[in-house]
Amino acid sequence: GMSFPGGTKYLAVCKGAPNFIIEYCTEQLMPDGTAAPMTEAMKKQVLDVVDGYSSRALRVLAIATRTMSSMPFDMNNEDIT
């Protein structure tokens, strides 16, 4: 599982095409649950695996998360633009 930093109150989750999601990623979740930096080399490696699945007509989705201690907008203001 994924551990959360102290003070985490909110979790944003986004899913989508790996080639779009991965460009915004700065960390990756490791098998032991820790987070490690997501290097450009690792991004390329992940996209190479995705291309392999795609070449066999398999659909691949990426999931990204971000923890937050507060919302990135004023919850009392209905205009969040």
All heavy atoms as a GROMACS GRO file, in nm:
protein
  609
    1GLY      N    1   0.080  -0.117   0.000
    1GLY     CA    2   0.000   0.000   0.000
    1GLY      C    3   0.085   0.126   0.000
    1GLY      O    4   0.207   0.122   0.015
    2MET      N    5   0.018   0.233  -0.017
    2MET     CA    6   0.082   0.364  -0.024
    2MET      C    7   0.071   0.433   0.112
    2MET      O    8  -0.038   0.444   0.167
    2MET     CB    9   0.010   0.447  -0.131
    2MET     CG   10   0.065   0.582  -0.154
    2MET     SD   11  -0.026   0.657  -0.292
    2MET     CE   12  -0.025   0.824  -0.239
    3SER      N   13   0.182   0.478   0.165
    3SER     CA   14   0.177   0.551   0.292
    3SER      C   15   0.165   0.700   0.263
    3SER      O   16   0.216   0.749   0.163
    3SER     CB   17   0.300   0.521   0.376
    3SER     OG   18   0.417   0.547   0.304
    4PHE      N   19   0.096   0.770   0.351
    4PHE     CA   20   0.073   0.913   0.334
    4PHE      C   21   0.160   0.992   0.430
    4PHE      O   22   0.177   0.954   0.545
    4PHE     CB   23  -0.074   0.948   0.359
    4PHE     CG   24  -0.169   0.877   0.268
    4PHE    CD1   25  -0.271   0.799   0.319
    4PHE    CD2   26  -0.157   0.888   0.130
    4PHE    CE1   27  -0.360   0.734   0.235
    4PHE    CE2   28  -0.245   0.822   0.046
    4PHE     CZ   29  -0.347   0.745   0.099
    5PRO      N   30   0.211   1.107   0.383
    5PRO     CA   31   0.287   1.195   0.473
    5PRO      C   32   0.198   1.247   0.584
    5PRO      O   33   0.076   1.259   0.566
    5PRO     CB   34   0.333   1.309   0.383
    5PRO     CG   35   0.303   1.270   0.243
    5PRO     CD   36   0.203   1.159   0.248
    6GLY      N   37   0.257   1.280   0.698
    6GLY     CA   38   0.181   1.338   0.808
    6GLY      C   39   0.110   1.465   0.763
    6GLY      O   40   0.161   1.540   0.682
    7GLY      N   41  -0.010   1.486   0.812
    7GLY     CA   42  -0.086   1.605   0.776
    7GLY      C   43  -0.171   1.589   0.652
    7GLY      O   44  -0.240   1.682   0.612
    8THR      N   45  -0.168   1.471   0.590
    8THR     CA   46  -0.248   1.449   0.470
    8THR      C   47  -0.396   1.445   0.506
    8THR      O   48  -0.437   1.368   0.592
    8THR     CB   49  -0.209   1.317   0.400
    8THR    OG1   50  -0.073   1.327   0.358
    8THR    CG2   51  -0.298   1.290   0.280
    9LYS      N   52  -0.475   1.530   0.441
    9LYS     CA   53  -0.619   1.533   0.461
    9LYS      C   54  -0.694   1.494   0.334
    9LYS      O   55  -0.806   1.448   0.340
    9LYS     CB   56  -0.664   1.672   0.504
    9LYS     CG   57  -0.627   1.710   0.643
    9LYS     CD   58  -0.686   1.847   0.672
    9LYS     CE   59  -0.693   1.874   0.820
    9LYS     NZ   60  -0.759   2.002   0.846
   10TYR      N   61  -0.631   1.516   0.219
   10TYR     CA   62  -0.698   1.493   0.091
   10TYR      C   63  -0.607   1.413  -0.002
   10TYR      O   64  -0.485   1.424   0.004
   10TYR     CB   65  -0.732   1.626   0.024
   10TYR     CG   66  -0.820   1.715   0.109
   10TYR    CD1   67  -0.765   1.817   0.186
   10TYR    CD2   68  -0.957   1.695   0.115
   10TYR    CE1   69  -0.843   1.898   0.265
   10TYR    CE2   70  -1.037   1.775   0.195
   10TYR     CZ   71  -0.980   1.876   0.269
   10TYR     OH   72  -1.058   1.956   0.347
   11LEU      N   73  -0.670   1.334  -0.086
   11LEU     CA   74  -0.598   1.257  -0.186
   11LEU      C   75  -0.664   1.279  -0.321
   11LEU      O   76  -0.783   1.250  -0.338
   11LEU     CB   77  -0.600   1.108  -0.151
   11LEU     CG   78  -0.536   1.013  -0.251
   11LEU    CD1   79  -0.385   1.035  -0.255
   11LEU    CD2   80  -0.568   0.868  -0.219
   12ALA      N   81  -0.589   1.333  -0.415
   12ALA     CA   82  -0.639   1.350  -0.551
   12ALA      C   83  -0.591   1.231  -0.633
   12ALA      O   84  -0.475   1.190  -0.622
   12ALA     CB   85  -0.586   1.479  -0.612
   13VAL      N   86  -0.679   1.173  -0.712
   13VAL     CA   87  -0.646   1.058  -0.795
   13VAL      C   88  -0.686   1.091  -0.938
   13VAL      O   89  -0.797   1.140  -0.963
   13VAL     CB   90  -0.720   0.931  -0.747
   13VAL    CG1   91  -0.686   0.812  -0.835
   13VAL    CG2   92  -0.688   0.901  -0.602
   14CYS      N   93  -0.596   1.062  -1.030
   14CYS     CA   94  -0.623   1.089  -1.172
   14CYS      C   95  -0.586   0.964  -1.251
   14CYS      O   96  -0.483   0.903  -1.227
   14CYS     CB   97  -0.538   1.207  -1.218
   14CYS     SG   98  -0.566   1.253  -1.390
   15LYS      N   99  -0.672   0.926  -1.345
   15LYS     CA  100  -0.640   0.814  -1.433
   15LYS      C  101  -0.651   0.861  -1.576
   15LYS      O  102  -0.725   0.954  -1.609
   15LYS     CB  103  -0.732   0.695  -1.408
   15LYS     CG  104  -0.874   0.717  -1.454
   15LYS     CD  105  -0.956   0.591  -1.438
   15LYS     CE  106  -1.100   0.622  -1.476
   15LYS     NZ  107  -1.149   0.553  -1.589
   16GLY      N  108  -0.572   0.798  -1.662
   16GLY     CA  109  -0.578   0.836  -1.802
   16GLY      C  110  -0.470   0.767  -1.883
   16GLY      O  111  -0.405   0.674  -1.836
   17ALA      N  112  -0.451   0.817  -2.003
   17ALA     CA  113  -0.351   0.760  -2.093
   17ALA      C  114  -0.212   0.782  -2.034
   17ALA      O  115  -0.177   0.892  -1.993
   17ALA     CB  116  -0.361   0.826  -2.230
   18PRO      N  117  -0.131   0.675  -2.028
   18PRO     CA  118   0.001   0.686  -1.967
   18PRO      C  119   0.088   0.797  -2.025
   18PRO      O  120   0.158   0.865  -1.951
   18PRO     CB  121   0.063   0.548  -1.991
   18PRO     CG  122  -0.053   0.457  -2.001
   18PRO     CD  123  -0.160   0.538  -2.068
   19ASN      N  124   0.084   0.816  -2.156
   19ASN     CA  125   0.171   0.918  -2.216
   19ASN      C  126   0.135   1.059  -2.170
   19ASN      O  127   0.220   1.147  -2.171
   19ASN     CB  128   0.172   0.907  -2.368
   19ASN     CG  129   0.034   0.911  -2.429
   19ASN    OD1  130  -0.061   0.856  -2.373
   19ASN    ND2  131   0.021   0.973  -2.543
   20PHE      N  132   0.012   1.083  -2.128
   20PHE     CA  133  -0.027   1.214  -2.076
   20PHE      C  134  -0.002   1.223  -1.925
   20PHE      O  135   0.047   1.324  -1.876
   20PHE     CB  136  -0.174   1.244  -2.106
   20PHE     CG  137  -0.200   1.267  -2.251
   20PHE    CD1  138  -0.269   1.173  -2.326
   20PHE    CD2  139  -0.154   1.380  -2.315
   20PHE    CE1  140  -0.293   1.192  -2.460
   20PHE    CE2  141  -0.177   1.402  -2.450
   20PHE     CZ  142  -0.247   1.307  -2.522
   21ILE      N  143  -0.036   1.120  -1.852
   21ILE     CA  144  -0.024   1.121  -1.706
   21ILE      C  145   0.123   1.124  -1.663
   21ILE      O  146   0.162   1.200  -1.575
   21ILE     CB  147  -0.094   0.998  -1.644
   21ILE    CG1  148  -0.244   1.000  -1.674
   21ILE    CG2  149  -0.067   0.988  -1.494
   21ILE    CD1  150  -0.321   1.110  -1.608
   22ILE      N  151   0.205   1.042  -1.727
   22ILE     CA  152   0.343   1.024  -1.680
   22ILE      C  153   0.428   1.151  -1.691
   22ILE      O  154   0.521   1.170  -1.615
   22ILE     CB  155   0.411   0.905  -1.751
   22ILE    CG1  156   0.525   0.851  -1.666
   22ILE    CG2  157   0.456   0.942  -1.890
   22ILE    CD1  158   0.576   0.717  -1.709
   23GLU      N  159   0.394   1.240  -1.784
   23GLU     CA  160   0.476   1.361  -1.798
   23GLU      C  161   0.468   1.452  -1.676
   23GLU      O  162   0.556   1.534  -1.653
   23GLU     CB  163   0.443   1.436  -1.926
   23GLU     CG  164   0.313   1.514  -1.924
   23GLU     CD  165   0.288   1.587  -2.056
   23GLU    OE1  166   0.249   1.522  -2.152
   23GLU    OE2  167   0.309   1.709  -2.058
   24TYR      N  168   0.364   1.436  -1.594
   24TYR     CA  169   0.349   1.518  -1.473
   24TYR      C  170   0.401   1.448  -1.348
   24TYR      O  171   0.402   1.507  -1.240
   24TYR     CB  172   0.202   1.554  -1.453
   24TYR     CG  173   0.150   1.642  -1.564
   24TYR    CD1  174   0.071   1.589  -1.666
   24TYR    CD2  175   0.180   1.778  -1.568
   24TYR    CE1  176   0.024   1.669  -1.768
   24TYR    CE2  177   0.134   1.858  -1.671
   24TYR     CZ  178   0.056   1.803  -1.770
   24TYR     OH  179   0.010   1.882  -1.872
   25CYS      N  180   0.442   1.322  -1.360
   25CYS     CA  181   0.486   1.245  -1.244
   25CYS      C  182   0.629   1.282  -1.203
   25CYS      O  183   0.716   1.297  -1.287
   25CYS     CB  184   0.478   1.096  -1.274
   25CYS     SG  185   0.309   1.037  -1.294
   26THR      N  186   0.648   1.294  -1.073
   26THR     CA  187   0.781   1.321  -1.019
   26THR      C  188   0.831   1.207  -0.932
   26THR      O  189   0.949   1.200  -0.901
   26THR     CB  190   0.782   1.451  -0.936
   26THR    OG1  191   0.687   1.437  -0.830
   26THR    CG2  192   0.746   1.570  -1.022
   27GLU      N  193   0.739   1.119  -0.889
   27GLU     CA  194   0.775   1.005  -0.805
   27GLU      C  195   0.700   0.882  -0.853
   27GLU      O  196   0.598   0.893  -0.921
   27GLU     CB  197   0.738   1.029  -0.658
   27GLU     CG  198   0.814   1.140  -0.592
   27GLU     CD  199   0.771   1.159  -0.447
   27GLU    OE1  200   0.651   1.147  -0.418
   27GLU    OE2  201   0.859   1.185  -0.365
   28GLN      N  202   0.751   0.766  -0.813
   28GLN     CA  203   0.684   0.641  -0.844
   28GLN      C  204   0.672   0.559  -0.716
   28GLN      O  205   0.757   0.568  -0.627
   28GLN     CB  206   0.761   0.563  -0.948
   28GLN     CG  207   0.902   0.528  -0.908
   28GLN     CD  208   0.978   0.459  -1.017
   28GLN    OE1  209   0.923   0.380  -1.090
   28GLN    NE2  210   1.106   0.490  -1.028
   29LEU      N  211   0.565   0.482  -0.707
   29LEU     CA  212   0.544   0.395  -0.592
   29LEU      C  213   0.618   0.265  -0.615
   29LEU      O  214   0.599   0.198  -0.717
   29LEU     CB  215   0.394   0.368  -0.572
   29LEU     CG  216   0.354   0.289  -0.450
   29LEU    CD1  217   0.392   0.364  -0.323
   29LEU    CD2  218   0.205   0.261  -0.452
   30MET      N  219   0.704   0.230  -0.523
   30MET     CA  220   0.785   0.109  -0.534
   30MET      C  221   0.708  -0.010  -0.473
   30MET      O  222   0.613   0.010  -0.397
   30MET     CB  223   0.919   0.130  -0.461
   30MET     CG  224   0.998   0.250  -0.511
   30MET     SD  225   1.026   0.252  -0.689
   30MET     CE  226   1.144   0.119  -0.704
   31PRO      N  227   0.748  -0.132  -0.507
   31PRO     CA  228   0.677  -0.251  -0.455
   31PRO      C  229   0.669  -0.256  -0.302
   31PRO      O  230   0.573  -0.311  -0.248
   31PRO     CB  231   0.759  -0.368  -0.510
   31PRO     CG  232   0.822  -0.315  -0.634
   31PRO     CD  233   0.851  -0.170  -0.604
   32ASP      N  234   0.766  -0.197  -0.232
   32ASP     CA  235   0.763  -0.200  -0.085
   32ASP      C  236   0.681  -0.086  -0.024
   32ASP      O  237   0.677  -0.069   0.097
   32ASP     CB  238   0.904  -0.200  -0.028
   32ASP     CG  239   0.981  -0.071  -0.056
   32ASP    OD1  240   0.926   0.021  -0.122
   32ASP    OD2  241   1.097  -0.061  -0.012
   33GLY      N  242   0.616  -0.006  -0.109
   33GLY     CA  243   0.531   0.103  -0.060
   33GLY      C  244   0.600   0.236  -0.045
   33GLY      O  245   0.535   0.336  -0.012
   34THR      N  246   0.730   0.242  -0.067
   34THR     CA  247   0.802   0.368  -0.058
   34THR      C  248   0.791   0.443  -0.192
   34THR      O  249   0.758   0.385  -0.295
   34THR     CB  250   0.951   0.347  -0.024
   34THR    OG1  251   1.011   0.268  -0.128
   34THR    CG2  252   0.966   0.278   0.110
   35ALA      N  253   0.823   0.570  -0.188
   35ALA     CA  254   0.822   0.652  -0.310
   35ALA      C  255   0.966   0.679  -0.350
   35ALA      O  256   1.052   0.704  -0.266
   35ALA     CB  257   0.749   0.783  -0.287
   36ALA      N  258   0.992   0.672  -0.481
   36ALA     CA  259   1.126   0.699  -0.534
   36ALA      C  260   1.112   0.801  -0.647
   36ALA      O  261   1.007   0.807  -0.713
   36ALA     CB  262   1.190   0.571  -0.586
   37PRO      N  263   1.214   0.881  -0.671
   37PRO     CA  264   1.208   0.978  -0.781
   37PRO      C  265   1.180   0.909  -0.915
   37PRO      O  266   1.229   0.800  -0.941
   37PRO     CB  267   1.346   1.042  -0.781
   37PRO     CG  268   1.400   1.019  -0.645
   37PRO     CD  269   1.342   0.888  -0.600
   38MET      N  270   1.100   0.974  -0.998
   38MET     CA  271   1.068   0.922  -1.132
   38MET      C  272   1.156   0.996  -1.231
   38MET      O  273   1.131   1.112  -1.265
   38MET     CB  274   0.920   0.947  -1.164
   38MET     CG  275   0.875   0.888  -1.293
   38MET     SD  276   0.810   0.726  -1.258
   38MET     CE  277   0.747   0.678  -1.413
   39THR      N  278   1.261   0.931  -1.274
   39THR     CA  279   1.357   0.992  -1.367
   39THR      C  280   1.304   0.984  -1.510
   39THR      O  281   1.211   0.908  -1.540
   39THR     CB  282   1.492   0.920  -1.360
   39THR    OG1  283   1.473   0.784  -1.405
   39THR    CG2  284   1.548   0.920  -1.219
   40GLU      N  285   1.365   1.061  -1.598
   40GLU     CA  286   1.328   1.055  -1.740
   40GLU      C  287   1.355   0.915  -1.796
   40GLU      O  288   1.278   0.865  -1.878
   40GLU     CB  289   1.405   1.160  -1.819
   40GLU     CG  290   1.361   1.304  -1.789
   40GLU     CD  291   1.213   1.328  -1.816
   40GLU    OE1  292   1.161   1.283  -1.921
   40GLU    OE2  293   1.147   1.392  -1.731
   41ALA      N  294   1.462   0.851  -1.749
   41ALA     CA  295   1.493   0.715  -1.795
   41ALA      C  296   1.382   0.618  -1.752
   41ALA      O  297   1.343   0.530  -1.830
   41ALA     CB  298   1.628   0.671  -1.740
   42MET      N  299   1.332   0.634  -1.629
   42MET     CA  300   1.225   0.546  -1.581
   42MET      C  301   1.096   0.572  -1.659
   42MET      O  302   1.023   0.479  -1.693
   42MET     CB  303   1.202   0.565  -1.431
   42MET     CG  304   1.092   0.477  -1.375
   42MET     SD  305   1.105   0.301  -1.411
   42MET     CE  306   1.239   0.256  -1.304
   43LYS      N  307   1.068   0.699  -1.687
   43LYS     CA  308   0.949   0.731  -1.767
   43LYS      C  309   0.956   0.662  -1.903
   43LYS      O  310   0.858   0.606  -1.950
   43LYS     CB  311   0.934   0.882  -1.784
   43LYS     CG  312   0.896   0.954  -1.655
   43LYS     CD  313   0.885   1.103  -1.677
   43LYS     CE  314   0.852   1.174  -1.548
   43LYS     NZ  315   0.832   1.318  -1.566
   44LYS      N  316   1.073   0.666  -1.965
   44LYS     CA  317   1.090   0.601  -2.095
   44LYS      C  318   1.070   0.451  -2.083
   44LYS      O  319   1.005   0.389  -2.166
   44LYS     CB  320   1.228   0.631  -2.154
   44LYS     CG  321   1.246   0.569  -2.292
   44LYS     CD  322   1.384   0.589  -2.347
   44LYS     CE  323   1.408   0.525  -2.482
   44LYS     NZ  324   1.332   0.409  -2.518
   45GLN      N  325   1.124   0.392  -1.977
   45GLN     CA  326   1.109   0.248  -1.955
   45GLN      C  327   0.961   0.211  -1.940
   45GLN      O  328   0.914   0.112  -1.998
   45GLN     CB  329   1.187   0.206  -1.832
   45GLN     CG  330   1.186   0.057  -1.806
   45GLN     CD  331   1.267   0.020  -1.683
   45GLN    OE1  332   1.330   0.104  -1.618
   45GLN    NE2  333   1.265  -0.107  -1.649
   46VAL      N  334   0.887   0.289  -1.864
   46VAL     CA  335   0.744   0.263  -1.845
   46VAL      C  336   0.671   0.276  -1.978
   46VAL      O  337   0.589   0.190  -2.014
   46VAL     CB  338   0.684   0.359  -1.740
   46VAL    CG1  339   0.532   0.352  -1.739
   46VAL    CG2  340   0.741   0.330  -1.602
   47LEU      N  341   0.700   0.381  -2.054
   47LEU     CA  342   0.632   0.400  -2.182
   47LEU      C  343   0.668   0.291  -2.283
   47LEU      O  344   0.585   0.254  -2.366
   47LEU     CB  345   0.661   0.540  -2.238
   47LEU     CG  346   0.598   0.653  -2.157
   47LEU    CD1  347   0.642   0.788  -2.213
   47LEU    CD2  348   0.446   0.642  -2.155
   48ASP      N  349   0.789   0.236  -2.274
   48ASP     CA  350   0.826   0.123  -2.360
   48ASP      C  351   0.740   0.000  -2.328
   48ASP      O  352   0.696  -0.071  -2.418
   48ASP     CB  353   0.974   0.089  -2.345
   48ASP     CG  354   1.067   0.191  -2.410
   48ASP    OD1  355   1.018   0.274  -2.490
   48ASP    OD2  356   1.188   0.188  -2.379
   49VAL      N  357   0.715  -0.024  -2.200
   49VAL     CA  358   0.629  -0.136  -2.160
   49VAL      C  359   0.486  -0.110  -2.210
   49VAL      O  360   0.420  -0.200  -2.263
   49VAL     CB  361   0.632  -0.156  -2.007
   49VAL    CG1  362   0.527  -0.256  -1.963
   49VAL    CG2  363   0.770  -0.200  -1.963
   50VAL      N  364   0.439   0.014  -2.194
   50VAL     CA  365   0.305   0.050  -2.241
   50VAL      C  366   0.294   0.026  -2.392
   50VAL      O  367   0.195  -0.030  -2.440
   50VAL     CB  368   0.272   0.197  -2.206
   50VAL    CG1  369   0.147   0.244  -2.278
   50VAL    CG2  370   0.258   0.213  -2.056
   51ASP      N  371   0.396   0.067  -2.467
   51ASP     CA  372   0.395   0.046  -2.612
   51ASP      C  373   0.388  -0.103  -2.645
   51ASP      O  374   0.321  -0.142  -2.741
   51ASP     CB  375   0.520   0.108  -2.676
   51ASP     CG  376   0.515   0.260  -2.680
   51ASP    OD1  377   0.404   0.316  -2.661
   51ASP    OD2  378   0.621   0.321  -2.702
   52GLY      N  379   0.457  -0.185  -2.566
   52GLY     CA  380   0.451  -0.330  -2.589
   52GLY      C  381   0.311  -0.385  -2.571
   52GLY      O  382   0.264  -0.466  -2.652
   53TYR      N  383   0.242  -0.340  -2.466
   53TYR     CA  384   0.103  -0.383  -2.445
   53TYR      C  385   0.014  -0.329  -2.557
   53TYR      O  386  -0.072  -0.400  -2.609
   53TYR     CB  387   0.051  -0.336  -2.310
   53TYR     CG  388   0.106  -0.413  -2.192
   53TYR    CD1  389   0.163  -0.346  -2.085
   53TYR    CD2  390   0.099  -0.551  -2.187
   53TYR    CE1  391   0.213  -0.416  -1.976
   53TYR    CE2  392   0.149  -0.622  -2.078
   53TYR     CZ  393   0.206  -0.554  -1.973
   53TYR     OH  394   0.255  -0.622  -1.866
   54SER      N  395   0.033  -0.202  -2.592
   54SER     CA  396  -0.051  -0.140  -2.695
   54SER      C  397  -0.034  -0.210  -2.830
   54SER      O  398  -0.130  -0.222  -2.906
   54SER     CB  399  -0.016   0.008  -2.709
   54SER     OG  400  -0.045   0.076  -2.590
   55SER      N  401   0.086  -0.256  -2.860
   55SER     CA  402   0.109  -0.325  -2.988
   55SER      C  403   0.034  -0.458  -2.995
   55SER      O  404   0.015  -0.513  -3.103
   55SER     CB  405   0.258  -0.346  -3.012
   55SER     OG  406   0.309  -0.443  -2.922
   56ARG      N  407  -0.009  -0.508  -2.879
   56ARG     CA  408  -0.089  -0.631  -2.875
   56ARG      C  409  -0.237  -0.599  -2.855
   56ARG      O  410  -0.313  -0.684  -2.810
   56ARG     CB  411  -0.038  -0.722  -2.765
   56ARG     CG  412   0.104  -0.769  -2.792
   56ARG     CD  413   0.151  -0.868  -2.690
   56ARG     NE  414   0.150  -0.807  -2.556
   56ARG     CZ  415   0.192  -0.866  -2.447
   56ARG    NH1  416   0.240  -0.988  -2.453
   56ARG    NH2  417   0.190  -0.804  -2.331
   57ALA      N  418  -0.274  -0.474  -2.884
   57ALA     CA  419  -0.413  -0.426  -2.874
   57ALA      C  420  -0.467  -0.431  -2.731
   57ALA      O  421  -0.587  -0.445  -2.709
   57ALA     CB  422  -0.504  -0.505  -2.968
   58LEU      N  423  -0.378  -0.416  -2.633
   58LEU     CA  424  -0.420  -0.410  -2.494
   58LEU      C  425  -0.425  -0.265  -2.449
   58LEU      O  426  -0.337  -0.187  -2.480
   58LEU     CB  427  -0.322  -0.489  -2.405
   58LEU     CG  428  -0.314  -0.638  -2.436
   58LEU    CD1  429  -0.199  -0.701  -2.358
   58LEU    CD2  430  -0.445  -0.707  -2.401
   59ARG      N  431  -0.530  -0.230  -2.378
   59ARG     CA  432  -0.546  -0.094  -2.329
   59ARG      C  433  -0.475  -0.078  -2.196
   59ARG      O  434  -0.486  -0.163  -2.108
   59ARG     CB  435  -0.694  -0.061  -2.312
   59ARG     CG  436  -0.717   0.081  -2.270
   59ARG     CD  437  -0.862   0.117  -2.275
   59ARG     NE  438  -0.876   0.256  -2.234
   59ARG     CZ  439  -0.984   0.307  -2.183
   59ARG    NH1  440  -1.090   0.231  -2.166
   59ARG    NH2  441  -0.988   0.433  -2.149
   60VAL      N  442  -0.402   0.030  -2.182
   60VAL     CA  443  -0.327   0.057  -2.059
   60VAL      C  444  -0.372   0.191  -2.002
   60VAL      O  445  -0.382   0.290  -2.075
   60VAL     CB  446  -0.175   0.060  -2.087
   60VAL    CG1  447  -0.099   0.087  -1.959
   60VAL    CG2  448  -0.130  -0.070  -2.152
   61LEU      N  449  -0.397   0.194  -1.872
   61LEU     CA  450  -0.430   0.318  -1.802
   61LEU      C  451  -0.323   0.346  -1.697
   61LEU      O  452  -0.271   0.254  -1.635
   61LEU     CB  453  -0.566   0.308  -1.733
   61LEU     CG  454  -0.688   0.311  -1.824
   61LEU    CD1  455  -0.815   0.287  -1.742
   61LEU    CD2  456  -0.698   0.441  -1.899
   62ALA      N  457  -0.295   0.471  -1.677
   62ALA     CA  458  -0.204   0.513  -1.570
   62ALA      C  459  -0.288   0.576  -1.459
   62ALA      O  460  -0.392   0.635  -1.485
   62ALA     CB  461  -0.103   0.614  -1.623
   63ILE      N  462  -0.240   0.562  -1.338
   63ILE     CA  463  -0.305   0.624  -1.222
   63ILE      C  464  -0.201   0.706  -1.149
   63ILE      O  465  -0.092   0.657  -1.118
   63ILE     CB  466  -0.366   0.519  -1.128
   63ILE    CG1  467  -0.473   0.439  -1.202
   63ILE    CG2  468  -0.423   0.584  -1.003
   63ILE    CD1  469  -0.528   0.323  -1.124
   64ALA      N  470  -0.235   0.832  -1.122
   64ALA     CA  471  -0.146   0.921  -1.048
   64ALA      C  472  -0.220   0.973  -0.925
   64ALA      O  473  -0.342   0.990  -0.928
   64ALA     CB  474  -0.101   1.038  -1.136
   65THR      N  475  -0.147   0.995  -0.818
   65THR     CA  476  -0.207   1.048  -0.696
   65THR      C  477  -0.127   1.167  -0.645
   65THR      O  478  -0.009   1.182  -0.677
   65THR     CB  479  -0.211   0.941  -0.584
   65THR    OG1  480  -0.077   0.905  -0.550
   65THR    CG2  481  -0.289   0.819  -0.625
   66ARG      N  482  -0.191   1.250  -0.569
   66ARG     CA  483  -0.123   1.360  -0.499
   66ARG      C  484  -0.190   1.377  -0.364
   66ARG      O  485  -0.312   1.389  -0.355
   66ARG     CB  486  -0.132   1.490  -0.577
   66ARG     CG  487  -0.076   1.608  -0.493
   66ARG     CD  488  -0.053   1.730  -0.571
   66ARG     NE  489   0.065   1.706  -0.654
   66ARG     CZ  490   0.107   1.791  -0.745
   66ARG    NH1  491   0.043   1.904  -0.763
   66ARG    NH2  492   0.213   1.764  -0.817
   67THR      N  493  -0.108   1.380  -0.259
   67THR     CA  494  -0.161   1.405  -0.125
   67THR      C  495  -0.157   1.555  -0.098
   67THR      O  496  -0.070   1.626  -0.148
   67THR     CB  497  -0.079   1.331  -0.018
   67THR    OG1  498   0.057   1.373  -0.026
   67THR    CG2  499  -0.088   1.181  -0.036
   68MET      N  500  -0.255   1.601  -0.020
   68MET     CA  501  -0.263   1.744   0.011
   68MET      C  502  -0.306   1.761   0.156
   68MET      O  503  -0.390   1.685   0.206
   68MET     CB  504  -0.365   1.812  -0.080
   68MET     CG  505  -0.330   1.809  -0.227
   68MET     SD  506  -0.459   1.878  -0.331
   68MET     CE  507  -0.573   1.741  -0.338
   69SER      N  508  -0.251   1.860   0.221
   69SER     CA  509  -0.293   1.891   0.358
   69SER      C  510  -0.411   1.988   0.357
   69SER      O  511  -0.483   2.000   0.456
   69SER     CB  512  -0.177   1.950   0.438
   69SER     OG  513  -0.128   2.066   0.375
   70SER      N  514  -0.429   2.058   0.245
   70SER     CA  515  -0.544   2.147   0.229
   70SER      C  516  -0.581   2.151   0.081
   70SER      O  517  -0.501   2.114  -0.005
   70SER     CB  518  -0.512   2.288   0.279
   70SER     OG  519  -0.407   2.344   0.202
   71MET      N  520  -0.701   2.195   0.054
   71MET     CA  521  -0.744   2.205  -0.085
   71MET      C  522  -0.669   2.320  -0.153
   71MET      O  523  -0.637   2.420  -0.089
   71MET     CB  524  -0.895   2.230  -0.092
   71MET     CG  525  -0.976   2.113  -0.038
   71MET     SD  526  -0.944   1.960  -0.125
   71MET     CE  527  -1.069   1.964  -0.248
   72PRO      N  528  -0.641   2.306  -0.283
   72PRO     CA  529  -0.565   2.410  -0.352
   72PRO      C  530  -0.650   2.530  -0.396
   72PRO      O  531  -0.614   2.601  -0.488
   72PRO     CB  532  -0.507   2.334  -0.473
   72PRO     CG  533  -0.606   2.227  -0.499
   72PRO     CD  534  -0.661   2.188  -0.364
   73PHE      N  535  -0.762   2.547  -0.331
   73PHE     CA  536  -0.850   2.661  -0.358
   73PHE      C  537  -0.927   2.694  -0.232
   73PHE      O  538  -0.928   2.615  -0.137
   73PHE     CB  539  -0.945   2.631  -0.476
   73PHE     CG  540  -1.028   2.506  -0.456
   73PHE    CD1  541  -1.148   2.510  -0.388
   73PHE    CD2  542  -0.984   2.384  -0.505
   73PHE    CE1  543  -1.224   2.396  -0.368
   73PHE    CE2  544  -1.059   2.269  -0.487
   73PHE     CZ  545  -1.178   2.275  -0.418
   74ASP      N  546  -0.993   2.807  -0.230
   74ASP     CA  547  -1.073   2.851  -0.115
   74ASP      C  548  -1.208   2.780  -0.118
   74ASP      O  549  -1.288   2.801  -0.209
   74ASP     CB  550  -1.091   3.003  -0.121
   74ASP     CG  551  -1.169   3.056  -0.004
   74ASP    OD1  552  -1.216   2.978   0.080
   74ASP    OD2  553  -1.184   3.181   0.003
   75MET      N  554  -1.231   2.692  -0.021
   75MET     CA  555  -1.355   2.614  -0.019
   75MET      C  556  -1.478   2.702   0.001
   75MET      O  557  -1.590   2.658  -0.027
   75MET     CB  558  -1.348   2.510   0.094
   75MET     CG  559  -1.237   2.411   0.079
   75MET     SD  560  -1.278   2.255   0.004
   75MET     CE  561  -1.406   2.191   0.105
   76ASN      N  562  -1.460   2.826   0.049
   76ASN     CA  563  -1.574   2.915   0.071
   76ASN      C  564  -1.607   2.998  -0.052
   76ASN      O  565  -1.704   3.073  -0.053
   76ASN     CB  566  -1.546   3.007   0.189
   76ASN     CG  567  -1.531   2.928   0.316
   76ASN    OD1  568  -1.608   2.837   0.344
   76ASN    ND2  569  -1.430   2.960   0.394
   77ASN      N  570  -1.526   2.989  -0.156
   77ASN     CA  571  -1.547   3.065  -0.278
   77ASN      C  572  -1.592   2.968  -0.386
   77ASN      O  573  -1.520   2.877  -0.424
   77ASN     CB  574  -1.417   3.135  -0.320
   77ASN     CG  575  -1.435   3.222  -0.441
   77ASN    OD1  576  -1.537   3.219  -0.509
   77ASN    ND2  577  -1.333   3.301  -0.471
   78GLU      N  578  -1.715   2.986  -0.437
   78GLU     CA  579  -1.769   2.894  -0.536
   78GLU      C  580  -1.698   2.906  -0.670
   78GLU      O  581  -1.701   2.813  -0.751
   78GLU     CB  582  -1.918   2.919  -0.555
   78GLU     CG  583  -2.000   2.878  -0.433
   78GLU     CD  584  -2.148   2.897  -0.454
   78GLU    OE1  585  -2.191   2.911  -0.569
   78GLU    OE2  586  -2.220   2.894  -0.353
   79ASP      N  587  -1.632   3.016  -0.698
   79ASP     CA  588  -1.560   3.036  -0.825
   79ASP      C  589  -1.420   2.979  -0.808
   79ASP      O  590  -1.334   3.040  -0.748
   79ASP     CB  591  -1.555   3.184  -0.860
   79ASP     CG  592  -1.484   3.209  -0.993
   79ASP    OD1  593  -1.464   3.113  -1.070
   79ASP    OD2  594  -1.447   3.325  -1.018
   80ILE      N  595  -1.395   2.861  -0.865
   80ILE     CA  596  -1.264   2.796  -0.850
   80ILE      C  597  -1.181   2.808  -0.977
   80ILE      O  598  -1.085   2.737  -0.997
   80ILE     CB  599  -1.278   2.649  -0.809
   80ILE    CG1  600  -1.357   2.569  -0.912
   80ILE    CG2  601  -1.340   2.637  -0.671
   80ILE    CD1  602  -1.355   2.419  -0.888
   81THR      N  603  -1.216   2.903  -1.063
   81THR     CA  604  -1.138   2.921  -1.186
   81THR      C  605  -1.008   2.993  -1.160
   81THR      O  606  -0.988   3.059  -1.064
   81THR     CB  607  -1.218   3.000  -1.291
   81THR    OG1  608  -1.257   3.125  -1.238
   81THR    CG2  609  -1.339   2.921  -1.335
   0.00000   0.00000   0.00000
